[in-house]
Amino acid sequence: MFTAMDQTDFLARRCVWVNGPVIVGAGPSGLAVAACLKDQGIPCVVLERADCIASLWQRRTYDRLKLHLPKQFCQLPKLPFPDHYPEYPSKKQFIDYLESYARKFDIRPQFNESVLSAKYDKACRLWRIKSVSTCGSVSSEVEYICQWLVVATGENAERVVPEIEGLDEFKGEVIHACEYKSGEKYSGKKVLVVGCGNSGMEVSLDLCNHNAKPSMVVRSSVHVLPREICGKSTFELAMVLMRWLPLWLVDKLVLLLSWFILGNTESYGIKRPSIGPLELKNIHGKTPVLDIGALEKIRSRDIDVVPGIKKFSKGLVQLVNGQELEIDSVVLATGYCSNVPYWLQETDFFSKNGLPKTPFPNGWKGNAGLYAVGFTRRGLSGASLDATRIAQDISQVWKEDLKQKKQKVPTLRRCISTF
């Protein structure tokens, strides 16, 4: 017998035909693709699991965050930053820019929509994307069917929380860096920051500026570079040098200049990798730290650099050198990872770590209408380049299809799903 409840459940599951691409993710990468498609006159649907655009920036970043690179390297296609913005825009300024970007190109993501799976249907030669749409306490399943799928969830979709012996026994607060906002509430407290990347360095500096007592765990080697050299962005200088010089020589020049400005970082417990910063970024995607003041605090011992962790106990952490520290809180600046393997049923284009198998600059296009943006390990400049390429590639097929059909079709066509 078909009850009213059955009928409600049946109608709650919809099938939606999308005439253009489906873009998964409404961060800067997803917005960039949507804008480039709109500029080509191609409709699209943007799915976002959060309730806002750029949720990583809006919900999971600390208050003091600024862009690490000059604004000209971080702007999205077809809309530069406002002239009055500083060289390194703040978190709020960048979010304002992204919201104005979405308004300018009339990008309206479908929020609170989590993709469960995406699979290519070889028989129909179409993509099937299943998601759960949540509105208040009501959830409904939706299946989107489309010719193109753009994966724009990025490299930093999920936090990485390492397994450390005894961490679950520790009685103090333990948070990931994505939950950290300000060091204000940590004044006078001993805080262990696990990780020495850009986030670890900046969190440690922020804690120090709020009169906390941070200890930063430096387990592996890392390149620390000045943000600027002779008044010019270190990144910009490296890009200019690479026009005429090989990468290995640029690495040597950057490290030499960094040594003159910062001194020998190994004397403070921060060992440099044997591979140069640019080569390391190209091969392993490991971003060098751009110093904005943390190294000065390390020199003055306001930030204590400590080696790797052996184990935690109720109020202590034991380090690999046998030293024990009394601590009140732990901030895990242990990075992020891609979540693509959890929902995309595809093994040819993406590897097990959720990144494209083909390295930059050719990791933006897969087979059967599959694209990736925001996985170049080159920040927003890499995402903008890929977004432009993706829109141009789809546009070629789109225009050819229009010639054949010789008629205008609606953006969305809805039907009842039977999955």
C-alpha positions as CSV (number, residue, x, y, z in Angstrom):
1,M,0.0,0.0,0.0
2,F,1.4,3.4,-1.0
3,T,1.1,5.6,2.2
4,A,1.3,9.4,2.4
5,M,4.7,9.0,4.0
6,D,5.9,6.9,1.1
7,Q,4.6,9.5,-1.3
8,T,6.4,12.3,0.5
9,D,9.7,10.4,0.5
10,F,9.2,9.6,-3.2
11,L,8.6,13.2,-4.2
12,A,11.5,14.4,-2.0
13,R,13.9,12.6,-4.3
14,R,14.3,14.6,-7.4
15,C,16.2,14.2,-10.7
16,V,17.5,17.4,-12.2
17,W,18.8,17.7,-15.7
18,V,21.5,20.4,-15.9
19,N,22.0,21.8,-19.4
20,G,25.6,23.0,-18.5
21,P,28.2,21.9,-16.1
22,V,27.7,21.0,-12.4
23,I,30.4,22.6,-10.3
24,V,31.0,21.0,-6.9
25,G,32.4,23.7,-4.5
26,A,31.7,27.4,-4.1
27,G,35.1,28.5,-3.0
28,P,37.3,30.8,-5.0
29,S,38.0,28.1,-7.6
30,G,34.4,27.2,-8.1
31,L,33.4,30.9,-8.4
32,A,36.2,31.4,-10.9
33,V,34.9,28.6,-13.2
34,A,31.3,29.8,-12.9
35,A,32.2,33.4,-13.8
36,C,34.3,32.2,-16.8
37,L,31.4,30.1,-18.0
38,K,28.9,32.9,-17.5
39,D,31.1,35.1,-19.6
40,Q,30.9,32.5,-22.4
41,G,27.1,32.4,-22.0
42,I,27.1,28.9,-20.5
43,P,24.7,28.1,-17.6
44,C,25.9,26.0,-14.7
45,V,24.8,24.8,-11.3
46,V,27.2,25.3,-8.3
47,L,26.7,22.9,-5.3
48,E,28.1,23.9,-1.9
49,R,27.8,21.9,1.3
50,A,28.1,25.0,3.5
51,D,25.7,27.9,3.9
52,C,28.0,30.5,2.2
53,I,30.6,30.9,-0.4
54,A,34.3,30.4,0.5
55,S,33.4,28.6,3.7
56,L,37.0,27.8,4.4
57,W,37.8,31.5,4.5
58,Q,34.6,32.5,6.3
59,R,34.3,29.7,8.8
60,R,37.7,28.1,9.2
61,T,40.4,30.7,9.3
62,Y,41.9,32.9,12.1
63,D,41.1,36.6,12.4
64,R,44.6,37.9,11.7
65,L,44.8,36.1,8.4
66,K,46.0,38.0,5.3
67,L,46.8,36.9,1.8
68,H,50.4,35.6,1.8
69,L,51.0,36.8,-1.8
70,P,50.5,40.3,-3.4
71,K,46.9,40.9,-4.5
72,Q,47.8,40.7,-8.2
73,F,48.6,37.1,-7.9
74,C,45.4,36.3,-6.0
75,Q,42.6,38.0,-8.0
76,L,40.1,35.8,-9.9
77,P,39.5,36.1,-13.7
78,K,37.8,39.1,-15.1
79,L,37.7,41.2,-11.9
80,P,40.8,42.7,-10.2
81,F,40.9,43.7,-6.6
82,P,39.7,47.3,-5.8
83,D,42.5,49.8,-6.2
84,H,42.2,50.9,-2.5
85,Y,43.0,47.4,-1.2
86,P,46.4,47.0,0.3
87,E,49.1,44.8,-1.2
88,Y,48.2,42.0,1.1
89,P,44.4,42.1,1.6
90,S,42.9,41.0,5.0
91,K,40.6,38.1,5.5
92,K,37.6,40.4,5.6
93,Q,38.7,42.3,2.4
94,F,39.2,39.0,0.5
95,I,35.7,37.7,1.6
96,D,34.2,41.1,0.5
97,Y,35.9,40.7,-2.8
98,L,34.6,37.2,-3.3
99,E,31.0,38.2,-2.5
100,S,31.2,41.1,-4.9
101,Y,32.6,38.7,-7.5
102,A,29.6,36.4,-7.0
103,R,27.2,39.4,-7.4
104,K,28.9,40.7,-10.5
105,F,28.6,37.4,-12.3
106,D,25.2,36.5,-10.8
107,I,26.6,33.3,-9.3
108,R,24.0,31.8,-7.0
109,P,25.2,28.5,-5.5
110,Q,22.8,26.0,-4.1
111,F,23.9,26.0,-0.4
112,N,23.6,23.3,2.2
113,E,23.9,20.6,-0.5
114,S,26.4,17.9,0.2
115,V,27.4,15.6,-2.7
116,L,27.3,12.0,-1.7
117,S,28.6,10.5,-5.0
118,A,29.4,11.3,-8.6
119,K,29.7,8.7,-11.2
120,Y,30.0,8.7,-15.0
121,D,27.2,6.7,-16.7
122,K,28.9,5.1,-19.7
123,A,25.7,3.9,-21.2
124,C,24.2,7.4,-21.3
125,R,27.5,9.2,-21.5
126,L,26.5,11.6,-18.7
127,W,27.5,12.3,-15.1
128,R,25.2,11.4,-12.3
129,I,25.7,13.4,-9.1
130,K,23.8,12.4,-6.0
131,S,23.5,14.9,-3.2
132,V,21.6,15.6,0.0
133,S,19.9,19.0,0.2
134,T,19.2,20.3,3.7
135,C,16.7,23.0,4.5
136,G,16.2,23.4,8.3
137,S,15.3,20.0,9.6
138,V,14.1,18.7,6.3
139,S,16.5,16.8,3.9
140,S,15.9,15.6,0.4
141,E,17.9,13.7,-2.1
142,V,18.7,15.1,-5.5
143,E,20.3,13.5,-8.5
144,Y,21.9,15.9,-11.1
145,I,22.5,14.7,-14.6
146,C,24.9,16.6,-16.8
147,Q,27.5,16.4,-19.5
148,W,30.3,18.1,-17.6
149,L,31.5,17.8,-13.9
150,V,33.9,20.4,-12.4
151,V,35.5,19.3,-9.2
152,A,36.2,22.5,-7.3
153,T,36.4,21.3,-3.7
154,G,40.1,22.0,-3.6
155,E,43.1,20.7,-1.7
156,N,41.9,21.9,1.7
157,A,38.4,20.4,2.0
158,E,39.0,18.4,5.2
159,R,41.2,19.0,8.3
160,V,44.0,16.5,9.0
161,V,44.1,15.3,12.6
162,P,47.1,13.1,13.3
163,E,47.0,10.1,15.6
164,I,49.3,10.9,18.6
165,E,49.6,8.6,21.5
166,G,47.8,9.8,24.6
167,L,46.1,12.8,22.9
168,D,42.7,11.6,23.9
169,E,43.8,11.5,27.5
170,F,44.9,15.1,27.5
171,K,42.6,17.2,29.8
172,G,43.1,20.6,28.2
173,E,41.5,22.0,25.1
174,V,42.5,20.4,21.8
175,I,41.5,22.2,18.6
176,H,42.5,22.2,14.9
177,A,43.8,25.4,13.4
178,C,40.6,25.7,11.5
179,E,38.8,26.3,14.8
180,Y,41.3,28.9,16.0
181,K,40.2,32.5,15.8
182,S,42.3,34.6,18.1
183,G,44.8,34.2,20.9
184,E,42.8,36.6,23.1
185,K,41.4,33.8,25.3
186,Y,44.8,32.1,25.7
187,S,46.5,35.1,27.5
188,G,48.9,33.7,30.1
189,K,48.4,30.1,29.0
190,K,50.9,27.6,27.7
191,V,49.8,26.5,24.3
192,L,51.4,23.8,22.1
193,V,51.1,24.5,18.4
194,V,51.7,21.3,16.4
195,G,53.0,22.2,13.0
196,C,55.4,24.8,11.6
197,G,53.8,25.7,8.2
198,N,52.3,29.1,7.5
199,S,49.3,28.4,9.8
200,G,51.5,27.1,12.6
201,M,53.8,30.1,12.4
202,E,51.0,32.6,12.3
203,V,49.0,31.0,15.1
204,S,52.2,31.0,17.2
205,L,52.8,34.7,16.4
206,D,49.2,35.6,17.2
207,L,49.3,33.7,20.6
208,C,52.5,35.5,21.4
209,N,51.0,38.9,20.6
210,H,48.2,38.1,23.0
211,N,50.6,37.3,25.9
212,A,50.3,33.5,25.6
213,K,53.3,31.2,25.9
214,P,53.4,29.2,22.7
215,S,55.7,26.2,22.0
216,M,55.8,25.2,18.3
217,V,56.5,21.7,17.3
218,V,59.0,21.5,14.4
219,R,59.1,17.8,13.4
220,S,60.4,18.1,9.9
221,S,62.5,20.5,7.8
222,V,60.8,23.6,6.4
223,H,61.9,26.6,4.2
224,V,61.3,29.9,5.9
225,L,61.6,32.9,3.5
226,P,61.0,36.6,4.1
227,R,57.7,37.7,2.6
228,E,59.5,40.5,0.8
229,I,63.1,41.0,-0.4
230,C,64.3,44.6,-1.0
231,G,60.7,45.8,-0.9
232,K,59.5,43.3,-3.5
233,S,57.4,40.2,-2.9
234,T,59.7,37.1,-2.6
235,F,57.3,35.2,-4.8
236,E,57.2,38.0,-7.4
237,L,60.9,38.2,-7.4
238,A,61.2,34.5,-8.0
239,M,58.8,34.6,-10.9
240,V,60.8,37.4,-12.5
241,L,64.1,35.5,-12.1
242,M,62.6,32.3,-13.6
243,R,62.0,34.1,-16.9
244,W,65.8,34.1,-17.5
245,L,67.3,31.6,-15.0
246,P,66.8,27.9,-14.3
247,L,64.8,26.9,-11.3
248,W,67.8,25.5,-9.4
249,L,69.7,28.8,-9.7
250,V,66.6,30.8,-8.7
251,D,66.3,28.6,-5.6
252,K,70.0,29.3,-4.7
253,L,69.6,33.0,-5.1
254,V,66.4,33.2,-3.0
255,L,68.0,31.1,-0.3
256,L,71.1,33.3,-0.3
257,L,69.1,36.5,0.0
258,S,66.9,34.9,2.7
259,W,70.1,34.0,4.7
260,F,71.2,37.7,4.6
261,I,67.8,38.8,5.8
262,L,66.7,36.1,8.2
263,G,70.1,34.5,9.2
264,N,70.6,30.8,9.7
265,T,67.2,29.4,10.7
266,E,68.8,26.1,11.8
267,S,70.3,27.9,14.8
268,Y,66.7,28.3,16.1
269,G,65.8,24.7,15.5
270,I,64.3,25.1,12.0
271,K,66.2,22.9,9.6
272,R,66.0,23.6,5.9
273,P,65.2,20.8,3.4
274,S,68.0,19.7,1.1
275,I,65.8,20.6,-1.9
276,G,65.2,24.3,-2.7
277,P,61.9,26.0,-1.9
278,L,60.6,26.3,-5.5
279,E,61.7,22.8,-6.5
280,L,60.2,21.4,-3.4
281,K,56.9,23.1,-4.2
282,N,56.9,21.8,-7.7
283,I,57.7,18.2,-6.8
284,H,55.9,17.7,-3.5
285,G,53.5,20.7,-3.3
286,K,55.1,21.8,0.0
287,T,54.7,25.5,0.4
288,P,57.5,27.5,2.0
289,V,56.7,29.6,5.0
290,L,56.6,33.4,4.3
291,D,57.7,35.0,7.5
292,I,55.7,38.0,8.8
293,G,57.2,38.3,12.3
294,A,57.2,34.8,13.8
295,L,61.0,34.3,13.3
296,E,61.8,37.5,15.4
297,K,59.7,36.0,18.2
298,I,61.5,32.7,17.9
299,R,64.9,34.5,18.2
300,S,63.7,36.3,21.3
301,R,62.5,33.0,22.8
302,D,58.9,34.3,23.0
303,I,58.0,31.4,20.7
304,D,59.7,28.2,21.9
305,V,60.7,25.8,19.1
306,V,60.5,22.1,20.2
307,P,61.1,18.8,18.4
308,G,58.5,16.1,17.6
309,I,56.0,14.7,20.1
310,K,56.3,11.2,21.6
311,K,53.1,11.2,23.6
312,F,50.6,13.1,25.7
313,S,49.3,12.6,29.2
314,K,46.7,14.5,31.3
315,G,48.5,17.8,31.5
316,L,51.9,17.1,29.9
317,V,53.4,16.4,26.5
318,Q,56.6,14.3,26.2
319,L,58.8,15.2,23.3
320,V,61.1,12.8,21.3
321,N,64.2,14.2,23.1
322,G,62.7,13.2,26.5
323,Q,61.8,16.7,27.5
324,E,58.4,17.2,29.2
325,L,56.3,20.3,28.9
326,E,53.3,21.4,31.0
327,I,50.7,22.8,28.7
328,D,47.1,24.1,28.9
329,S,46.0,23.8,25.3
330,V,46.9,22.3,22.0
331,V,46.4,23.8,18.5
332,L,46.8,21.3,15.7
333,A,48.2,23.2,12.7
334,T,48.5,20.0,10.8
335,G,47.0,21.0,7.5
336,Y,44.2,19.8,5.3
337,C,43.5,17.3,2.6
338,S,41.2,16.7,-0.4
339,N,37.9,14.9,0.1
340,V,37.5,13.8,-3.5
341,P,38.1,10.1,-2.9
342,Y,35.1,10.0,-0.6
343,W,32.5,11.0,-3.2
344,L,33.9,10.8,-6.7
345,Q,33.7,7.3,-8.2
346,E,36.6,7.7,-10.6
347,T,40.2,6.3,-10.5
348,D,41.8,7.3,-13.7
349,F,42.2,11.1,-13.2
350,F,42.4,11.5,-9.4
351,S,44.9,9.6,-7.3
352,K,44.2,8.1,-3.8
353,N,45.2,11.3,-2.1
354,G,42.4,13.2,-3.9
355,L,44.7,15.2,-6.3
356,P,45.0,14.9,-10.1
357,K,47.5,12.3,-11.2
358,T,48.8,14.6,-14.0
359,P,50.9,17.4,-12.6
360,F,50.6,21.1,-13.4
361,P,50.0,22.5,-15.9
362,N,47.9,19.6,-17.4
363,G,46.0,18.5,-14.3
364,W,42.8,20.4,-15.1
365,K,41.2,18.1,-17.6
366,G,40.2,14.4,-17.3
367,N,38.1,12.2,-19.5
368,A,34.4,12.2,-20.3
369,G,33.8,15.8,-19.4
370,L,35.6,15.7,-16.0
371,Y,37.5,18.8,-14.9
372,A,39.5,19.8,-11.8
373,V,40.2,23.3,-10.5
374,G,42.1,24.4,-7.4
375,F,44.4,21.4,-7.2
376,T,47.5,22.9,-8.8
377,R,49.3,23.6,-5.5
378,R,49.9,27.0,-6.9
379,G,47.2,28.9,-5.0
380,L,44.7,31.3,-6.5
381,S,46.8,32.1,-9.6
382,G,46.8,28.4,-10.5
383,A,43.1,28.1,-9.9
384,S,42.4,31.2,-12.1
385,L,44.5,29.8,-15.0
386,D,42.7,26.4,-14.8
387,A,39.2,28.1,-14.6
388,T,39.9,30.0,-17.8
389,R,41.0,26.8,-19.6
390,I,38.0,24.8,-18.4
391,A,35.5,27.4,-19.5
392,Q,37.2,27.7,-22.9
393,D,37.2,23.9,-23.3
394,I,33.6,23.5,-22.4
395,S,32.7,26.5,-24.6
396,Q,34.0,24.8,-27.7
397,V,31.7,21.8,-27.2
398,W,28.8,24.0,-26.2
399,K,29.0,26.1,-29.3
400,E,29.3,23.1,-31.5
401,D,26.2,21.5,-29.9
402,L,24.2,24.8,-30.3
403,K,25.0,24.7,-34.0
404,Q,23.7,21.2,-34.3
405,K,20.6,21.7,-32.2
406,K,19.8,25.2,-33.6
407,Q,17.4,25.8,-30.7
408,K,17.6,27.3,-27.3
409,V,17.1,24.9,-24.3
410,P,16.2,25.7,-20.7
411,T,19.0,25.7,-18.1
412,L,17.2,23.1,-15.9
413,R,14.7,20.4,-16.6
414,R,13.2,18.5,-13.7
415,C,11.8,15.0,-13.5
416,I,11.0,12.4,-10.9
417,S,14.0,10.2,-9.9
418,T,13.7,6.5,-9.4
419,F,17.0,5.7,-7.7
